Amino acid sequence: MGRAFDIPIYYRSSIISTLKVARRTADARKRDLSPSILDLGPVRFKIARHFGFCFGVENAIEIAYRALAENPSKRVFLLSEMIHNPLVNDDLQSRGVRFLLSTQGEQLIPFEELRPDDIVIVPAFGTTRELFDRLANLGINPALYNATCPFVEKVWKRADQLGERGYSVVIHGKHYHEETRATFSHARQAAPALVIRDMQEAQLLARYIKGELPMDSFARDFLGRYSDGFNPVRDLKKIGVVNQTTMLAHETQAIADYLRQVMLSHYPSDKPEEHFADTRDTLCYATSENQDAIRALVSSGGDLALVVGGYNSSNTFHLAKLCSAGVRTYYIKDAHELLGPQHIRHYDIAHKQVVDSFGWLPSSDAPVDILVSAGASCPDAIVDEVLERVISFFAKTSALDLSLKQFVASLGVSA
């Protein structure tokens, strides 16, 4: 999936895009996870090897702007936010696009107001089969501008395959997230389906698999997260695990490995696949790459980290969570959150709220190392603005374009 997308030029950047092209040229197989380093004297940026727009996001943005370009005289709607980035969604709204639903699924515009000649774009997260069918029944073709990420659709196809083979589908995700709601809708058409949030819930599920908990408490423990008619006694004998693609890939794998061992110990057999299906190939490559890159970034060391992305972005949240385990981390939506060299507004991942902090930027004479990464829905241009804003807090820095050229030259690549 290496094709180029037609993305508005104002989402591109002069700094980050140059770095990404140079890194791809020097390391086409993506084996080097070390960060890109821009040394400006009093401040040094260490920028993650992989981050920013992924294939699914670029595909979705291209489709959204194409829908606008091809239908200048029609009303254009989005089922919900195209991606979880305020800049992208605000720009689409400024061009006349209206959202039918909130990210939580709340109705913003009644479907009864839609006309057959209206354009409705399905966002990158996909949508439920019920909503897809409802739009079709209104005379609208939701497949015309369907921006569902191909890797999300891959998860749906695997769920269908699991159902055909008699497995129940366990979904690792946040049950309220658009993507998980869509995956659950597709999975439950093919098989008994259940959503679990984390390893703790996987361990709880294991107790039902092993018969350690009374089955009449299952409905309480997994309220609202299992398909109609789900019978734990019958439907937990054969399972496969799929995921919300923006979750931590290593957590999904750990949950799958754990449940596999539970099934093997509870159902001893020389044919493991009889009770547990191998679904490792459904993990999103971009999510895995970005998370591996941020681990390498943290390992390189730094005074603090800035992780950039929308505050309702699940994948950005997880990047910030990974980063915060090794370095003081500030999760910001854009450069405007950098209110001054001592004042920053950011999303507190522990308390899940936006807060103001002071004294965020070290004031010592020693050079400051700042780690930088961004979510898969964050335009490179926003990261450029963050770098430039940070630089403005320091005196006598080297020229940014010179530092960029020096780093690119160190790769043996022509700028």
C-alpha positions in Angstrom: 0.0 0.0 0.0 2.5 2.5 -1.1 0.4 4.7 -3.5 0.4 8.5 -3.1 -2.7 10.3 -2.0 -4.1 13.6 -3.2 -4.0 15.5 0.2 -4.5 19.3 0.5 -1.2 21.0 0.4 -1.8 22.8 3.7 -1.7 19.5 5.6 1.8 18.9 4.3 4.9 20.4 5.8 8.4 21.7 4.9 10.1 20.1 7.9 8.5 16.8 8.8 7.7 15.8 5.2 11.4 16.4 4.3 12.5 14.2 7.3 10.1 11.4 6.3 11.1 11.4 2.7 14.8 11.3 3.7 14.3 8.5 6.2 12.3 6.4 3.7 15.0 6.9 1.1 17.8 5.9 3.5 15.9 3.0 5.1 13.3 1.7 2.7 12.8 -1.5 4.8 12.1 0.6 7.9 14.6 -1.3 10.0 16.1 1.7 11.7 13.8 2.9 14.5 16.2 5.5 15.9 14.7 9.1 16.0 15.6 11.9 13.6 17.6 14.5 15.4 17.5 18.3 14.7 20.1 20.0 16.8 19.5 23.8 17.2 22.0 24.4 20.0 20.0 25.2 23.1 17.3 22.8 22.1 17.5 19.5 20.3 14.5 17.7 18.9 14.4 13.9 18.7 11.6 13.1 16.3 10.0 9.6 16.2 10.9 7.5 13.1 7.2 6.8 12.4 4.1 8.9 13.2 1.4 11.0 11.6 -1.0 10.3 8.7 -1.3 6.6 8.0 -2.6 4.9 4.9 -6.2 4.8 6.2 -6.2 8.5 7.2 -4.8 9.7 3.9 -7.3 7.5 2.1 -10.1 9.0 4.1 -9.0 12.6 3.6 -8.6 12.1 -0.1 -12.1 10.7 -0.4 -13.7 13.5 1.7 -12.2 16.3 -0.4 -12.9 14.4 -3.6 -16.6 14.2 -2.5 -16.6 18.0 -2.1 -14.9 18.6 -5.4 -17.2 16.3 -7.4 -20.5 17.6 -5.8 -20.2 21.4 -5.7 -24.0 21.9 -5.9 -25.0 19.1 -3.4 -25.3 18.9 0.3 -22.4 16.9 1.7 -22.6 15.2 5.1 -20.3 13.1 7.2 -21.7 10.3 9.4 -19.4 11.6 12.2 -15.9 13.1 12.5 -13.8 12.1 9.5 -10.8 11.4 11.8 -10.1 12.5 15.3 -8.3 15.7 14.5 -9.9 19.1 15.0 -8.0 20.9 12.2 -9.2 18.4 9.6 -12.8 18.3 10.9 -13.0 22.1 11.2 -11.7 22.6 7.7 -14.3 20.2 6.3 -17.0 22.0 8.2 -15.8 25.3 6.9 -16.4 24.0 3.4 -20.0 23.1 4.2 -19.7 19.5 5.4 -22.2 18.8 8.2 -21.9 15.9 10.7 -24.9 13.7 11.2 -23.7 12.1 14.4 -21.3 12.9 17.3 -18.3 10.6 17.9 -20.4 9.0 20.7 -23.2 8.2 18.2 -25.6 11.0 19.3 -27.9 12.3 16.6 -26.9 15.8 15.5 -29.1 16.0 12.4 -32.1 13.8 12.0 -31.8 11.3 9.2 -35.3 12.3 8.1 -33.8 15.6 6.9 -31.7 13.7 4.3 -32.7 13.7 0.6 -31.8 11.0 -1.9 -29.5 13.4 -3.8 -27.5 14.2 -0.7 -23.9 12.9 -0.3 -23.0 11.1 2.9 -19.4 10.2 3.5 -18.6 7.2 5.7 -15.6 8.2 7.9 -12.3 6.3 8.4 -13.6 4.4 11.4 -16.3 2.8 9.3 -19.9 2.5 10.5 -22.4 -0.1 11.6 -24.3 -2.3 9.2 -27.5 -0.9 10.6 -26.5 2.7 9.7 -25.2 1.6 6.3 -28.6 -0.1 5.6 -30.6 2.9 6.9 -28.8 5.3 4.6 -29.4 2.9 1.6 -33.1 2.8 2.6 -33.3 6.6 2.3 -32.1 6.3 -1.3 -28.5 7.4 -0.5 -25.6 5.3 -1.7 -23.2 5.1 1.3 -20.7 3.1 -0.7 -20.1 6.0 -3.1 -17.8 7.8 -0.7 -16.9 5.1 1.8 -13.7 6.2 3.6 -13.5 3.2 5.9 -9.9 2.3 6.6 -8.9 -0.9 4.6 -7.3 -2.3 7.8 -10.6 -1.9 9.7 -12.3 -3.7 6.9 -9.7 -6.4 7.2 -10.7 -6.9 10.8 -14.4 -7.2 9.7 -13.5 -9.8 7.1 -11.6 -11.8 9.6 -14.6 -11.7 12.0 -16.8 -13.0 9.1 -14.3 -15.9 8.6 -14.2 -16.7 12.2 -18.0 -16.9 12.3 -18.0 -19.2 9.2 -15.7 -21.5 11.1 -17.8 -21.6 14.2 -15.7 -19.3 16.4 -17.0 -16.5 18.6 -15.4 -13.1 18.1 -13.7 -11.4 21.1 -13.0 -7.7 20.2 -10.2 -5.9 22.1 -11.4 -2.2 22.1 -13.3 0.6 23.7 -16.9 -0.4 23.3 -18.0 3.3 22.9 -15.5 4.1 20.1 -16.9 4.4 16.6 -14.6 1.8 15.2 -15.4 -0.7 17.8 -19.1 -0.1 17.5 -18.7 -0.7 13.7 -16.6 -3.8 14.2 -19.1 -5.2 16.8 -22.0 -4.6 14.4 -20.2 -6.5 11.6 -18.9 -9.3 13.8 -22.3 -10.0 15.5 -23.8 -10.6 12.0 -21.4 -13.5 11.5 -20.8 -14.9 15.0 -21.5 -14.4 18.7 -19.4 -11.3 19.6 -18.1 -9.7 22.8 -16.0 -6.6 23.5 -13.3 -6.5 26.2 -11.3 -3.4 27.2 -8.1 -4.7 28.6 -6.1 -7.6 30.2 -8.1 -7.3 33.4 -11.3 -8.0 31.5 -9.6 -10.8 29.5 -8.7 -12.4 32.9 -12.3 -12.0 34.0 -13.5 -13.6 30.7 -11.1 -16.5 31.4 -12.9 -17.2 34.7 -16.1 -17.8 32.7 -14.3 -19.9 30.2 -13.0 -22.1 33.0 -16.3 -22.2 34.8 -15.1 -20.4 37.9 -17.8 -17.8 37.9 -21.6 -18.4 37.8 -22.9 -17.8 34.3 -25.8 -15.7 35.5 -23.3 -12.9 36.5 -21.9 -12.7 32.9 -24.6 -10.3 31.8 -23.7 -7.9 34.6 -19.9 -8.1 34.0 -20.2 -7.5 30.3 -23.3 -5.4 30.2 -24.0 -3.9 26.8 -20.9 -5.5 25.2 -22.1 -8.8 23.9 -24.4 -9.8 21.0 -28.0 -10.8 21.4 -28.3 -14.4 22.5 -24.7 -14.7 23.6 -24.5 -17.9 25.7 -21.2 -18.1 27.7 -21.5 -21.9 28.1 -21.9 -22.5 24.4 -20.1 -19.5 22.9 -16.8 -19.5 24.8 -15.7 -22.9 23.6 -14.2 -21.6 20.4 -12.9 -18.0 20.2 -10.8 -15.7 18.1 -9.5 -12.2 19.1 -9.6 -9.2 16.8 -9.0 -5.6 17.7 -9.8 -1.9 17.4 -6.9 -0.9 15.2 -5.9 2.1 17.3 -5.4 0.1 20.5 -1.9 -0.8 21.8 -0.8 -3.6 19.5 1.3 -5.3 22.2 -1.8 -5.3 24.5 -3.9 -6.9 21.8 -1.2 -9.5 21.3 -0.8 -10.1 25.0 -4.5 -10.6 25.4 -4.6 -13.0 22.5 -1.7 -15.0 23.8 -3.2 -15.1 27.3 -6.6 -16.3 26.1 -4.9 -18.9 23.8 -3.1 -20.4 26.8 -6.4 -20.4 28.8 -8.2 -22.3 26.0 -5.3 -24.8 25.6 -5.2 -25.6 29.3 -8.9 -25.8 29.6 -9.4 -27.8 26.4 -6.3 -30.0 26.1 -5.9 -31.0 22.5 -3.2 -31.8 19.9 -5.0 -29.4 17.6 -4.9 -25.9 19.3 -6.9 -24.3 16.5 -10.0 -26.3 17.5 -10.6 -23.8 20.3 -8.5 -20.7 19.5 -8.0 -19.0 16.1 -4.7 -17.3 15.2 -5.6 -13.7 14.2 -2.3 -12.0 14.5 -2.4 -10.7 10.9 -5.3 -8.4 11.8 -3.0 -6.0 13.8 -2.6 -2.7 11.9 0.9 -2.2 10.6 0.8 1.6 11.1 -0.3 1.3 14.7 2.5 -1.2 15.4 5.1 0.9 13.6 4.2 4.1 15.5 4.2 2.3 18.8 7.5 0.6 18.2 9.0 4.0 17.1 7.9 5.7 20.2 9.5 3.0 22.4 12.7 3.6 20.5 12.3 7.4 20.9 11.9 7.1 24.7 14.9 4.7 24.9 17.0 7.4 23.2 16.5 9.6 26.2 15.2 13.2 26.7 14.1 15.8 29.1 10.5 15.8 28.1 8.2 14.7 25.3 5.5 16.4 23.2 2.9 14.0 21.7 0.7 15.9 19.2 -2.9 14.9 18.2 -6.6 15.4 18.8 -7.7 14.9 22.4 -10.3 12.4 21.3 -7.8 10.4 19.3 -7.4 6.9 20.7 -4.1 6.1 18.9 -2.6 9.4 20.1 -3.8 8.7 23.6 -2.0 5.3 23.5 1.2 6.9 22.1 1.2 9.4 25.0 0.6 6.6 27.4 3.6 4.6 26.1 5.7 7.7 26.1 4.8 8.8 29.7 6.0 5.5 31.0 9.6 6.6 30.3 9.7 10.4 30.2 7.7 13.4 31.3 5.1 13.7 28.5 2.7 16.5 27.4 -0.1 15.5 25.1 -1.1 18.6 23.1 -3.5 19.1 20.2 -1.5 21.8 18.5 1.1 24.7 18.9 -1.6 26.9 20.5 -1.4 24.8 23.6 2.2 26.0 24.1 1.2 29.2 25.9 4.7 30.2 26.9 8.1 28.8 28.0 6.6 28.1 31.4 2.9 27.6 30.6 1.4 24.6 28.7 -2.1 23.4 28.2 -2.3 19.6 27.6 -4.4 16.5 28.0 -3.8 14.7 31.3 -4.1 11.0 30.3 -4.3 9.8 34.0 -7.4 12.0 34.7 -8.6 12.3 31.1 -9.0 16.0 31.1 -7.3 19.1 29.7 -5.2 20.9 32.3 -2.7 23.7 32.6 0.8 23.1 33.8 3.6 25.4 34.6 7.4 25.0 34.5 7.2 22.5 31.7 10.3 23.7 29.8 13.6 23.3 31.7 15.3 26.7 32.3 18.8 25.5 32.9 21.7 26.5 30.6 22.2 22.9 29.4 20.7 22.0 26.0 17.2 20.7 26.3 16.3 17.4 24.5 12.6 17.3 23.5 11.1 14.1 22.1 8.4 14.5 19.5 5.8 12.3 18.1 2.2 12.6 16.8 -1.0 10.5 16.3 -2.0 8.9 13.0 -4.6 11.6 12.4 -2.3 14.5 13.0 -1.2 16.5 9.9 2.6 17.0 9.6 2.0 20.7 9.3 0.8 20.9 12.9 4.0 19.2 14.1 6.0 21.8 12.1 4.1 24.6 14.0 4.9 22.9 17.3 8.6 22.8 16.5 8.6 26.4 15.5 6.7 27.5 18.5 9.2 25.7 20.9 12.1 27.3 19.0 10.6 30.7 19.7 11.1 30.2 23.4 14.9 29.9 23.0 17.5 32.5 22.2 20.4 32.1 19.7 19.2 28.8 18.1 20.7 27.5 14.9 18.6 28.0 11.8 16.0 25.2 11.5 16.5 24.7 7.8 20.2 24.3 8.3 19.7 21.7 11.0 17.3 19.9 8.8 19.9 19.9 5.9 22.6 18.6 8.2 20.5 15.7 9.4 19.4 14.7 5.9 23.1 14.9 4.8 24.1 12.6 7.7 21.8 10.0 6.2 23.7 10.2 2.9 20.6 11.5 1.2 20.3 14.6 -1.0 18.1 17.3 0.4 
